[in-house]
Amino acid sequence: MTVKRIVANIAADSTEQGVAFYADILGLNLVMDLGWIQTYSADVQAAPQISIATEGGSGTEVPDLSIEVDNFDEVHQRVVNAALKIEYGPVTEPWGLRRFYVRDPFNRLINIIEHI
């Protein structure tokens, strides 16, 4: 048996706010919209992963999602331009990545990362 995909599901009262964050800021494509559920996707493939953690590293809270981007500075600027509160970082961590924490419109803590 092989796990082919892992999908993160975020409970929300409305899906409308997802576009501004997941499409406009992160550049994901809205690939399915049934009204009660929206699915965003990127044009890349990655191995399924699940992380189990007691902290988020450097003494931070465990984030709900970690999203790796290839345009870290651009995404950071979009977050700043959207006047979203950055809760941690940006910082270069000793284990080889740059990152910052921001909350999505559904109050989920998102860890935006770039491997260096």
Helices and strands as residue ranges (DSSP letters): H 18-18, I 19-25, E 29-33, E 38-41, E 65-68, H 72-81, E 86-93, E 97-103, E 109-115
